[in-house]
Amino acid sequence: MLGCGAMQVMPHLAIGMPGGPEWMFIIFVVLLLFGAKKLPELARGLGKSIGEFKKAREEFEGEIHRAADEEEKRKIRAPEGENHKAA
């Protein structure tokens, strides 16, 4: 057998969304780090970043859907074209 520490299994940490006390602590730390005057500026920047991310995600999803539609149309047209050539 190996030593005591080698075979011990680390318990799994349950990490989820922060609750009320955790959010209060996070807000308190942010206030200490940046100060009350910087918070609106940080929030604006965060909002713009989130908006840009959503826009880029929507454009990417649109491209994926368009490519899938074009591929499906190509698959549908290919057998029709082959049938006409054989006849």
N, C-alpha and C positions, 0 to 999 in steps of 0.2 A: 504494500500500500504506500501511496505517496504521503507527503506531509499533510498536516491538517489544513493549511491554507491553500494547497494546490487543488484540492477536490471540492472546495466550497463553491457553491453556485451563488452568484450575485442575484439578489431579488430584483424582479423587474420593477422599474419605476413607472408609475401611472402618471403620464404627463398629458394633460388635457388643456382645455381653455382655462385661463385664469378666472377665479371667482371674484367676488366683491372685495375682500381684503387684499388680494393680490393686485387688483387694479388700483386700489388706493395707494399701495406701496409703489407701484410703477409710476403713478402720477406724481407722487411725492419725490421720487428720485429724479424724474424728468424736470420738475420744478427746481430742484436743487442744482442740477447740472446746467440748465439753460436759462433759468430765470423767467419771470412772468412776461417780460417784454419780448422775449424771443419766441414764445410759444405760438402766437398767431402767425408769425413768419414760417415757423417749422410746419404748422398745420397746413398752411397754403401750399408749401412745397410738397408735403406728403399728398395732399389732395390732387395736385397737378400730376404727380408721379403715378398715382393710382389711376387717374383718368387716362394718361398715356398708355399705361399697361393694358387697361381694358380695351382701348382702341386698337392697340397692336394685336391683342388676343382675338378680337372680333375679325380683324383683317386676315389673320392667319387662318382662323376657322373658315372664313369665307373662301379663301384660296383652296383649302382642303376640300370643301364641299364642291367647288367648281371643278376641281381636278377629278373628283370621284364621279361627278355627273358626266364630264367629257369622256372618261374612261368607259362608263356604262353605255353611253351613246355609241362609242366606237365598237364595243362588243356587240351591240344590237345591229349595227350597220354591217359589220364584217360578214356575218352569215348570209345576210340578204345579198350582198355583193357577190359572194361565192355561188349562191344559187343561180343568179342571173348569168354568170359566166359559164356554168355547166350546161345550161339549157341551150 
